[in-house]
Amino acid sequence: MILSIESSCDDSSIAITEIKTKKLLLHKKISQELQHSVYGGVVPELAARLHIEALPKILEECTQYFKDLKAIAVTNAPGLSVTLTEGVTMAKALALSLKIPLIGVNHLKGHIYSLFIEKEAIFPITILLVSGGHTQLILANNLNEMKVIGSTIDDSFGESFDKVSKMLKLGYPGGPVIEKFALHGDDSKYELPVPLRQSPLIQFSYSGLKNAVRLAILREEESNNITEETISNISASFQKTAIEHILMKLKKYFKTNPPHNFAIVGGASANKSLRTKVETLCDTFDAKLHLAPMEFCSDNAAMIGRVAVEQYLNNDFVNINEINVQSRVDF
């Protein structure tokens, strides 16, 4: 078995995965959303302190598996350096005390392998990764051959939801609350600009859209017109435009590089409207859409453990004295 640890941001998580069957034997996660919500976003130093409290609590539930562990896996990049360090410190201590090897896992690969928890991997596959920190279109041929086709040049898809939610004083995380208000709103009430509409490049951008929403909110505030209906309409109009931007870029790519397998991963992939509209796009291009279960969309140790199984089988270990955390890295 492999014990995996995830602490790249504000979720403390540990999982136990059986190597031979890829079965998930244990998966625990403690979220910090409540503690960070009062600040409108993640506070790195607070997140690190909360990991120090949460990770040992989860580890106590794993002791029965210690005798069967063959390796310790941990997310070491990308993420918040102060929070990654907490997970890596625990992983190093466990590897030393149990005298078993250490596996450093790329968090982005983890999101891709969230599609394959308790099942065999499917390659090649084209992936849209949407989260609070990333918006990327990725072509993956296997575990070690992954190429970023296009990424955001400023804000990410998930980050834009968080920021719009903060502007509307709706709290953190912004994705679920904006989606909730959007259900009851008129998505044509506000005419917002679709980012990079004229650009032929496969790139994403959300700073301009975010600013357009800010100006719309200011106009309504000046008119003393911030009601629940207004918030719902702004949320719906923003969500519609944010997704339209992604669909426009995906359609452009699909026309010249039609995928047989396509997937959406990352915390923001839980957005039901995004899932539905990408599914329609995939049907148009005869592509099979793959989605991770909702419980594994956000950061979790189960996906890290699934990657670690592949790395273990490939003898891909890291020297315990040389493992480093990196805040920004692709593959």
C-alpha positions in Angstrom: 0.0 0.0 0.0 1.0 3.6 -0.4 0.1 6.4 2.0 -0.3 9.7 0.2 -0.4 13.3 1.7 -1.9 16.4 0.1 -1.4 19.9 1.6 -0.9 22.1 -1.5 -3.4 24.7 -0.4 -6.3 24.7 2.1 -7.3 21.0 2.2 -5.5 18.6 4.6 -5.8 15.1 3.2 -4.3 11.6 3.6 -5.2 8.4 1.7 -4.2 4.8 1.6 -4.1 3.1 -1.9 -3.5 -0.5 -2.6 -0.8 -0.9 -5.2 -1.9 -4.0 -7.0 -5.6 -3.3 -7.3 -5.5 0.6 -7.2 -8.3 0.3 -4.6 -8.8 3.3 -2.3 -8.7 1.8 1.2 -8.9 5.1 3.2 -9.5 8.7 2.3 -9.8 11.5 4.8 -9.9 15.2 4.2 -10.3 18.2 6.5 -11.3 21.4 4.7 -10.3 24.9 5.9 -13.0 26.8 4.0 -14.7 28.0 7.1 -11.6 29.5 8.6 -10.6 31.3 5.4 -14.0 32.5 4.4 -13.8 35.5 6.8 -10.9 36.7 4.8 -12.4 36.2 1.4 -9.6 33.8 0.3 -6.8 31.6 1.5 -4.3 33.0 3.9 -1.1 31.0 3.4 0.2 31.3 7.0 -3.1 30.4 8.5 -3.4 27.4 6.1 0.0 26.1 7.2 -0.9 26.3 10.9 -4.2 24.5 10.3 -2.3 21.7 8.4 -0.1 21.3 11.4 -3.2 20.5 13.5 -5.2 18.5 10.9 -2.7 16.2 9.3 -1.7 14.4 12.5 -5.3 13.9 13.4 -5.9 12.1 10.1 -2.7 10.2 10.4 -4.0 8.6 13.6 -6.6 6.8 11.6 -3.9 5.3 9.3 -1.7 3.5 11.8 -3.3 0.1 11.2 -1.9 0.2 7.6 1.7 1.1 8.5 2.9 -2.5 8.4 1.8 -2.9 4.8 3.1 0.4 3.4 5.6 0.2 0.6 6.1 3.9 0.1 5.0 7.4 1.3 3.8 9.8 -1.4 3.4 13.6 -1.0 2.5 16.6 -3.1 5.6 18.7 -3.5 4.6 21.0 -6.4 2.9 23.2 -7.4 1.1 25.0 -4.5 1.7 27.3 -1.6 5.2 26.8 -0.4 4.4 27.1 3.3 1.6 24.6 3.1 3.4 22.1 0.8 6.2 22.2 3.4 3.9 20.8 6.1 3.0 17.8 4.0 6.5 17.1 2.9 7.8 17.4 6.5 5.3 14.7 7.6 6.1 12.5 4.6 9.9 12.6 5.2 9.3 11.7 8.9 7.2 8.8 8.0 9.5 7.5 5.3 12.5 7.7 7.7 10.7 6.0 10.6 9.1 3.3 8.5 12.3 2.9 6.4 10.4 3.0 3.1 10.9 5.1 0.0 9.5 8.6 -0.7 7.6 9.6 -3.8 7.2 13.3 -4.8 4.0 13.9 -6.7 3.1 16.8 -9.1 -0.2 18.2 -8.0 -1.4 18.8 -11.6 -0.8 15.2 -12.4 -2.9 14.4 -9.4 -5.8 16.3 -10.8 -5.5 14.4 -14.1 -5.3 11.0 -12.3 -8.5 12.0 -10.3 -10.2 10.6 -13.4 -8.6 7.2 -12.8 -9.1 6.6 -9.0 -9.7 2.8 -8.6 -9.5 2.3 -12.4 -7.0 2.0 -15.2 -5.7 5.1 -16.8 -6.8 6.1 -20.3 -4.3 7.7 -22.7 -4.0 9.7 -24.9 -6.4 12.2 -23.5 -6.9 15.9 -23.8 -7.7 17.6 -20.5 -9.1 21.0 -19.4 -7.8 21.7 -15.9 -9.8 24.4 -14.2 -9.1 25.4 -10.6 -8.4 28.3 -8.3 -4.8 28.4 -9.5 -4.9 27.0 -13.0 -6.7 27.1 -16.3 -4.9 24.9 -18.7 -5.5 22.8 -21.8 -3.3 19.7 -21.6 -2.4 16.9 -24.0 -1.5 13.8 -22.0 0.0 10.7 -23.7 1.1 9.0 -20.5 2.3 9.7 -17.0 5.5 11.3 -18.1 4.5 12.8 -21.4 2.1 15.7 -20.7 2.2 19.0 -22.7 0.4 22.3 -21.9 -1.3 23.4 -25.1 -2.7 26.7 -23.6 -3.0 28.4 -20.3 -4.3 31.6 -18.7 -2.3 34.7 -19.1 -3.7 36.2 -15.9 -6.4 35.0 -13.6 -7.7 31.4 -13.6 -11.2 30.3 -14.1 -11.7 29.3 -10.5 -9.9 32.4 -9.2 -12.3 34.7 -11.2 -15.3 33.1 -9.4 -13.7 33.7 -6.1 -13.0 37.3 -6.9 -16.5 38.0 -8.3 -17.9 36.4 -5.2 -15.8 38.7 -3.0 -16.9 41.8 -4.9 -20.5 40.7 -4.4 -19.7 40.1 -0.7 -20.8 36.4 -1.0 -17.9 34.8 0.7 -15.3 32.1 -0.1 -15.1 29.8 -1.9 -16.7 31.7 -4.7 -17.4 28.8 -7.2 -20.3 27.1 -5.4 -22.0 30.3 -4.3 -21.8 32.1 -7.7 -23.2 28.9 -9.3 -26.0 28.8 -6.7 -27.1 32.4 -7.4 -26.7 32.0 -11.1 -29.4 29.3 -11.1 -32.0 32.0 -10.3 -30.5 34.8 -12.5 -31.0 36.1 -16.0 -27.7 35.4 -17.8 -28.5 37.9 -20.5 -29.2 40.8 -18.1 -25.6 42.1 -18.3 -23.6 42.2 -21.6 -20.1 41.2 -20.6 -17.1 40.9 -22.9 -15.9 37.4 -23.9 -12.1 37.5 -23.3 -9.8 37.1 -26.3 -12.7 36.7 -28.7 -10.6 37.8 -31.7 -7.3 36.1 -30.7 -6.4 33.0 -32.7 -4.3 31.7 -29.9 -5.3 28.9 -27.5 -5.1 31.1 -24.4 -7.3 32.0 -21.5 -7.8 35.3 -19.7 -10.2 36.4 -16.9 -8.9 39.8 -15.7 -10.8 41.8 -18.2 -14.1 40.0 -17.5 -13.5 40.4 -13.8 -13.1 44.1 -14.3 -16.2 44.4 -16.4 -18.2 42.7 -13.6 -16.6 45.1 -11.1 -17.8 48.1 -13.1 -21.3 46.5 -13.4 -21.4 46.1 -9.6 -20.3 49.7 -9.1 -23.1 51.0 -11.3 -25.7 49.0 -9.4 -24.2 50.2 -6.1 -24.4 53.8 -7.2 -28.1 53.3 -8.0 -28.6 51.6 -4.6 -29.7 48.5 -6.5 -27.8 45.6 -5.0 -30.7 43.2 -4.4 -30.7 39.4 -4.4 -32.2 39.6 -7.9 -29.3 41.8 -9.0 -26.7 39.5 -7.5 -28.3 36.5 -9.2 -28.4 38.3 -12.6 -24.7 39.4 -12.3 -23.7 35.9 -11.2 -25.6 34.3 -14.1 -24.2 36.7 -16.7 -20.6 36.3 -15.4 -20.8 32.5 -15.3 -22.3 32.4 -18.8 -19.5 34.6 -20.2 -16.7 32.8 -18.3 -17.8 29.4 -19.7 -18.4 30.8 -23.2 -14.8 31.9 -23.2 -13.6 28.4 -22.5 -16.0 26.8 -25.0 -14.8 29.3 -27.7 -11.2 28.3 -27.2 -12.0 24.5 -26.9 -14.0 24.7 -30.2 -11.1 26.4 -31.9 -8.7 23.6 -30.8 -11.2 20.8 -31.5 -11.6 21.9 -35.1 -7.9 21.2 -35.9 -7.1 18.6 -33.2 -10.3 16.6 -32.5 -9.7 14.4 -29.4 -11.1 10.9 -29.0 -11.0 11.3 -25.2 -11.5 14.6 -23.4 -11.8 15.4 -19.7 -12.4 18.3 -17.3 -10.5 18.1 -13.9 -9.8 20.5 -11.0 -11.9 22.1 -8.3 -13.8 24.3 -10.7 -14.7 21.2 -12.9 -17.5 20.7 -10.4 -19.5 23.5 -12.0 -22.5 21.8 -13.5 -23.1 24.4 -16.2 -19.5 23.9 -17.5 -19.9 20.2 -17.4 -23.1 20.3 -19.4 -21.9 22.7 -22.1 -18.6 20.8 -22.6 -20.5 17.6 -22.8 -22.6 19.1 -25.7 -19.3 20.3 -27.4 -17.9 16.8 -27.1 -21.0 15.2 -28.6 -20.6 17.6 -31.6 -17.1 16.4 -32.2 -17.7 12.8 -31.3 -15.4 12.9 -28.3 -15.9 10.9 -25.2 -16.1 13.1 -22.1 -14.5 11.8 -18.9 -15.3 13.4 -15.5 -13.9 12.8 -12.0 -16.5 12.1 -9.3 -17.5 15.3 -7.5 -15.8 14.2 -4.3 -12.5 14.1 -6.1 -12.7 17.3 -8.1 -11.2 19.5 -5.4 -7.7 18.9 -3.9 -7.5 15.4 -2.2 -4.9 12.8 -1.3 -6.7 10.0 -3.2 -5.6 11.5 -6.6 -2.1 11.9 -5.3 -2.1 8.2 -4.2 -3.3 7.2 -7.7 -0.4 8.9 -9.4 2.0 7.5 -6.8 1.0 3.9 -7.7 2.2 4.6 -11.3 5.4 6.2 -10.0 6.0 3.3 -7.6 5.7 0.8 -10.4 8.2 2.8 -12.4 10.6 3.0 -9.4 10.2 6.8 -9.5 11.4 7.7 -6.0 13.0 10.9 -4.6 16.0 11.2 -2.3 14.6 12.1 1.2 17.3 14.8 1.5 16.7 16.3 -1.9 12.9 16.7 -2.1 12.0 20.3 -2.6 8.7 22.2 -2.7 7.9 24.4 -5.7 5.2 26.9 -5.8 5.0 27.1 -9.6 5.7 24.3 -12.1 3.9 22.6 -14.9 5.0 19.0 -15.6 
